[in-house]
Amino acid sequence: MKHARSLMTLTVVTFALTLSAEPRQQKSAPSVEYSSAMSSTSRNLSDVVRVGDLLYLSGKLGTDSSGKLVPGGIAAETRQTLENIRGMLEKNGSSLDQVVKCTVMLADIKEWAEMNSAYTTFFRKERLPARSAFGTSGLVLGARVEIECIATVK
């Protein structure tokens, strides 16, 4: 009886070691696609990086088609920034409804409430993305706001 228990224990241990030694099927890494900046200026970044079904958008500013900041302050820049984000998302098979996370950088954190009033009009209340916001010591082109996003692909 004692030998039977020992034999049974040895069999279980051997079986467990055999299973752990078998090569495991590894998931293949998701594909990564980099979208170069489509601009006449030389920027060292990708506007969008797609990893599997996620899009990572670089920070966007409230610039018009000529690359100049729109006039009108933080609310106008926020609206233009989100229009620029909408266009980039749609160009890459997504939409504002698919945004899961935004990071908002403000030249002056005191303008958060005004930015937020414009920002929230672009998202349905039941689909507001997770968001972080912080003040900076300055943004490119003297912008008041810069927003980056992560979105799923439809």
C-alpha positions in Angstrom: 0.0 0.0 0.0 2.8 2.3 0.9 4.6 1.6 -2.4 1.3 2.1 -4.3 1.0 5.6 -2.8 4.6 6.4 -3.6 4.1 5.1 -7.2 1.0 7.2 -7.6 2.7 10.4 -6.3 5.7 9.7 -8.6 3.3 9.3 -11.5 1.5 12.6 -10.8 4.7 14.5 -10.4 6.1 13.0 -13.6 2.9 13.9 -15.4 3.0 17.5 -14.1 6.7 17.9 -15.1 6.0 16.5 -18.5 3.1 19.0 -19.1 5.3 22.0 -17.9 8.1 20.9 -20.2 5.9 20.8 -23.4 6.4 23.8 -25.6 3.5 26.2 -25.1 1.7 27.7 -28.1 2.7 31.4 -28.1 0.3 34.0 -29.4 1.7 35.9 -32.3 2.4 39.5 -31.5 -0.1 41.9 -32.9 0.9 43.7 -36.1 2.2 47.2 -35.7 1.7 49.8 -38.5 3.2 53.3 -38.4 1.6 56.2 -40.3 4.1 58.9 -41.1 3.1 62.5 -40.7 1.5 63.8 -43.8 2.9 67.3 -43.6 5.2 69.5 -45.5 7.1 70.2 -42.3 9.6 67.6 -41.1 8.3 66.1 -37.9 9.9 63.1 -36.2 6.7 61.3 -35.3 4.0 59.1 -36.6 0.5 60.7 -36.6 -1.0 57.3 -35.9 0.4 53.9 -34.8 -1.9 50.9 -35.1 -1.3 47.9 -32.9 -3.8 45.2 -33.6 -7.2 46.8 -33.2 -6.0 49.9 -31.3 -5.0 53.3 -32.7 -2.6 55.5 -30.8 -2.9 59.1 -32.0 -0.1 61.5 -31.4 -1.0 64.8 -29.8 -3.2 67.0 -32.0 -3.4 70.8 -32.0 -6.2 73.1 -33.0 -4.7 74.0 -36.4 -6.5 74.7 -39.6 -5.6 73.2 -43.0 -2.7 75.7 -43.4 -1.1 74.5 -40.1 -2.0 77.7 -38.2 -3.8 77.7 -34.8 -7.4 78.8 -35.1 -8.2 82.1 -33.4 -10.7 82.3 -30.5 -8.8 80.9 -27.5 -9.1 77.6 -25.7 -12.7 76.7 -26.7 -12.1 77.3 -30.4 -8.8 75.4 -30.3 -10.4 72.5 -28.4 -13.2 72.2 -31.0 -10.6 72.3 -33.9 -8.4 69.8 -32.2 -11.2 67.4 -31.8 -12.3 67.9 -35.5 -8.7 67.1 -36.4 -8.8 64.0 -34.3 -12.2 63.0 -35.8 -10.7 63.2 -39.3 -7.6 61.2 -38.4 -9.8 58.5 -36.7 -12.1 58.3 -39.7 -9.2 58.1 -42.1 -8.0 55.1 -40.1 -11.2 53.1 -39.7 -12.4 54.5 -36.4 -14.5 57.3 -34.9 -15.0 59.4 -31.8 -17.4 56.8 -30.5 -14.4 54.3 -30.5 -12.1 56.5 -28.4 -11.3 54.8 -25.1 -8.7 57.2 -23.6 -7.6 60.9 -24.1 -4.8 62.8 -22.6 -5.3 66.6 -22.6 -2.4 69.0 -22.1 -3.2 72.6 -21.3 -0.9 75.6 -21.5 -2.9 76.9 -18.5 -4.7 74.5 -16.2 -7.0 77.4 -15.3 -8.6 77.0 -18.7 -9.7 73.4 -17.9 -13.4 74.3 -17.4 -13.7 76.1 -20.7 -11.8 73.3 -22.5 -14.1 70.7 -20.9 -17.2 72.5 -22.0 -16.1 72.3 -25.7 -14.6 68.8 -25.3 -17.7 67.1 -23.9 -19.8 68.2 -26.9 -17.8 65.7 -29.1 -18.7 62.6 -27.1 -22.0 60.9 -26.2 -22.5 61.0 -22.4 -22.7 57.2 -22.2 -19.5 56.9 -24.2 -17.1 59.4 -22.6 -13.6 58.1 -22.9 -11.3 57.8 -19.9 -9.3 61.0 -19.6 -6.3 62.7 -18.0 -5.6 66.4 -18.1 -2.7 68.4 -16.9 -1.1 71.8 -17.2 2.2 72.3 -19.0 4.9 74.9 -19.2 4.1 75.4 -22.9 2.9 73.7 -26.1 4.1 73.7 -29.7 3.1 76.8 -31.8 2.0 78.5 -28.6 -1.2 76.3 -28.5 -3.6 76.5 -25.6 -4.5 72.7 -25.8 -3.1 69.5 -27.2 -5.0 66.2 -27.1 -3.8 62.6 -27.8 -6.1 59.6 -28.0 -6.3 55.9 -28.0 -9.2 54.3 -30.0 -10.4 51.0 -31.2 -10.9 50.2 -34.8 -14.4 49.5 -35.9 
